[in-house]
Structures are given as C-alpha cells and as structure tokens.
Amino acid sequence: MSESTAAHIDPETAQKVSSAYRSMLDIIGEVEPRVAQATRQELDDQRHSLKLIASENYASLPVLATMGTWFSDKYAEGTIGHRFYAGCQNVDTVESVAAEHARELFGADHAYVQPHSGIDANLTAYWTILSHHVETPGLEEFGARTVNDLTQDDWDTLRRRFNDQRAIGMSLDAGGHLTHGFRPNISGKMFDQRSYGTDPETGYLDYGKVAELAREFKPLVIVAGYSAYPRRVNFAKMREIADEVGAVLMVDMAHFAGLVAGKVFTGDEDPVAHADIVTTTTHKSLRGPRGGMVLTTNEYAGDVDRGCPMVLGGPLGHIMAAKAVALAEARTQAFRDYAQRIADNSKALAEGLMKRGVKLVTDGTDNHINLLDVFSSFGLTGRQAESALLDSGVVTNRNSIPADPNGAWYTSGVRIGTPALTSRGFGPDEFDRVAELIVTALSATTPATTASGKRGKAKYTIADGVAQQVHDAADELLGNFPLYPGLEL
Ligand SMILES: *Cc1c(COP(=O)(O)O)cnc(C)c1O
C-alpha cells in the first residue's frame, strides 16, 4: 500500500491532490464563500499550532477524501444485506469491508461500524446490554390484554426493570467519561451508577477498590476505559472482577484504540481479548474519520446490530467507507510503528516536563496522555494554563485531576497527548522541545488578582513577549514537519 499520511505524500500525488482540493474549494466558494474561506483557514491554523489535544489527530488524505462523496446521499437503515431501503449494495460493500477490517485488526467476533461517534457507540452498547439481559415483561404478566389495561403501578414496574439496572465506571476526576454513567448524561439515567477512582497516593487505578465496589453493588455492567488517565489498564483483572460478580465487562477504548490496533497494548492490556463489548471512536489515536464503532462477542452480535434504528440514526455510508480505508491503514506495519512512537514520544514528553520541575499525575505516563498538575507546579488553574498556552500557539485542554482543589470548571490540570504531533513526524527530541516551550510559557504566567485582592481563577498575565516568543519557536519547530506536505490550496 502506498503510504500517504499527514507527514508523507509523494510530490506527484501532492500536486494532483492540490489541484483537486483547489477545484473543490472553488465550487464550494461559488455557493458560500465564507465556508470555502473557513475551510482554507482551518488548514492554515492546524498547520501553525502545536496540536496537543489528546483526543485529536490528523487523518490521511485518502481517509479525508473518502468522506466527501455521494455515499452521503444514500439511506441504508438496517444491516448488511438486510436493509429497509432498496439499492444498498454499494453501502453493503463498504460496511462489510469496514467490519471485516475491524474484526481482523482487533480480533473481535463481531464489529458494528454504524455508530456516528463515541457517545453513540456507548449508547448503542448500553442498549445492547439492556436488551440482551433485561427481559421486558409481557402484558400477560400484568393480567392485561392491551396497554390500556396497565395501571400506573404496572408502568412504574416496567420502567424500573430498566432503570434499576446498575453500572460502575471510573469517576470523572480520575479520568472517566461522562457517558460512563454520570448523572447529567443519559447513561446516568439508564443506570443506577457508582464510580471507582484511583489510589490517592499513587494516582493508579486501584483494582482492590473496584472489586470491593463490584461485590457490594452487584452491577450489571462494569465499564472500564478513560479519557484522561495517563496509565495502562489491566483488562484481565477487570475481567476477573466482572466474572466474580457476574457482570458484563464493557471497555470504552475511544482514546487508546490506536494503541490497541498498533499492538502496543497486548495480553492483559488488550481490551478486546477480555471484554464482552468494546466501544471506540475512530478519529482519536486510531486516526480515522470522525465516528464510532462497537466490537462484541458473538453473544451480543444480534442485539448490537439493532442499534439503528433503535438508538441510532441512519448509517453514514461515506463515513463507513472512510472507516474501511482508515482500518486498512491501521493494519499495516507503518501504523504499528506509528502507535509505538505515540507511546515513546509520550514518555519523552513526560521526562522533559518532570526534569523541568512539572508535577505529573502518577509521576509519568505509559500511554499517550500526560496529565500536568499545573496548580502544584505553577500556581495556575487549568483554565489559566490552557488559555496562556493557547496564547502561545500551544493547543491543549484543561482537565480535572484526582481530588481537584479547583473543581470541574476551572480545574488544576492540563491534559496533553502525543497522537497528533506524532502523525506529523515529531520524535522524542521534538517532544523534549515541546516540554521546554510549555514550561517557558507557564513559568511566565501569573494569576491576576481580583478586585478584593484574591487570586483569580480565570484571568492571568503573561510576562512581556513570552507568548510571542513561544509561538515563534513552536512555528519554527512545526516548519520542519509540514502537515500534508505539498498540499497547496
Ligand atoms: C472521546 C470519548 C468519547 C466520545 O466520543 P465522541 O465521538 O466525541 O462522541 C466517549 N468515550 C470516551 C472514553 C472518550 O474519550
């Protein structure tokens, strides 16, 4: 397979693609010039900032190109070969190819590639588990002939069959995701939820505590996986806990699917080998189109395939086609090398930060995430640090840390990830330089004081010229690693 990534495009291809994109933007501009202009500007902005958002990446040009086609015009509710609409043979082809790649790449019995995003994949998975394990009582159980015979009590009983189901997941401040059963999210209304956290001393996931909670609470579902935890998870241990209490093990690998695909996480760290259901996004470390996916054992295959139209809107043929292309890329040795570089670079970044005095949650990383405790290190809230970094051309996001002293809005942490810049070709030396730039910017930042003389949580000042100096240095570094080299609009 010819390799075309964010960092490598052969010059001849680059020329052809440039003229194709120019023509496309011309015809878009004839209809709505502001959209064409924003599209050009977005490429320019992405080229000139240090993208350290742990959930973002740069898809290859073949993946991006696959998304812009007439597959978008086709309705294809149902599953491969069993559609509610006629004329779906080509959608069948792309969906089958995507599912086949997913099954073989991850070693899963079954792959459902229709979910439109990670959240949709989780919703589909929960619905799958509930429909598989919770029997809906028949009318006869209530002595009713039609629904009109049901009393208010009967309705309450029916509702409780679903609502009383229990789930446990990682707490938000330990790095879990809102869709792992938290109140404001629909998952928190579908399930009675409790969370497990990390050890207050080490910041590592405490499997003993997970087991204790599982024994006491007897959940139907144990959710493992995270968005902001800088360490690996032992899924074999989570499986043991699930088996002991008879729970379904669901792993949300949205963040680290690329490390699973690239065989960096294997054995006890391979979620697909141990879970009943695995959900993921396709656009984070996996480097595909914006979308989601659910992998299941054969036991859940029939239920998950009813995702659309039970909880999902009609499948997006153009996105499933792009998933097929991205998954084909993820099966190559080049992708495995990429995944290993993500992890190596993350370690180099951690070392670069720690040797310059930055406190990291868990004192390091062994995945793609570094979680900086900017409150202990620089006296800044996450919000101030995130903004000061953005002023300096460094794009990150603020994040809670365990037992966060500044709450979930201002936070005390900044989360940074290596997948995107690794796609541009950065190695350990460049990530050491990134660490230096981050420390330069944050050391020069001080919280502004409020009218009453207290330290503010949002406003800040940066010493004269430092933001510009860091921005220029970042741009110089990025200049050596062009994004989509040769693509000129
Ligand atoms: C990003 C993420 C999601 C949500 O993905 P979307 O595609 O934004 O819906 C779900 N779960 C976890 C763990 C994530 O990190």
The ligand as an SDF file (V2000), in Angstrom:
LIG
                    3D

 15 15  0  0  0  0  0  0  0  0999 V2000
  -13.9980   10.9700   23.2330 C   0  0  0  0  0  0  0  0  0  0  0  0
  -14.6560    9.9430   24.0550 C   0  0  0  0  0  0  0  0  0  0  0  0
  -15.9990    9.6000   23.8310 C   0  0  0  0  0  0  0  0  0  0  0  0
  -16.8970   10.3930   22.9230 C   0  0  0  0  0  0  0  0  0  0  0  0
  -16.5950   10.3840   21.5980 O   0  0  0  0  0  0  0  0  0  0  0  0
  -17.4090   11.3270   20.5660 P   0  0  0  0  0  0  0  0  0  0  0  0
  -17.0020   10.8230   19.2470 O   0  0  0  0  0  0  0  0  0  0  0  0
  -16.9850   12.7140   20.8460 O   0  0  0  0  0  0  0  0  0  0  0  0
  -18.8680   11.1300   20.8140 O   0  0  0  0  0  0  0  0  0  0  0  0
  -16.5260    8.5490   24.5470 C   0  0  0  0  0  0  0  0  0  0  0  0
  -15.7840    7.8900   25.4430 N   0  0  0  0  0  0  0  0  0  0  0  0
  -14.5100    8.2190   25.7220 C   0  0  0  0  0  0  0  0  0  0  0  0
  -13.7480    7.4330   26.7370 C   0  0  0  0  0  0  0  0  0  0  0  0
  -13.9080    9.2530   25.0390 C   0  0  0  0  0  0  0  0  0  0  0  0
  -12.6440    9.6010   25.3240 O   0  0  0  0  0  0  0  0  0  0  0  0
  1  2  1  0
  2  3  1  0
  2 14  2  0
  3  4  1  0
  3 10  2  0
  4  5  1  0
  5  6  1  0
  6  7  2  0
  6  8  1  0
  6  9  1  0
 10 11  1  0
 11 12  2  0
 12 13  1  0
 12 14  1  0
 14 15  1  0
M  END
$$$$
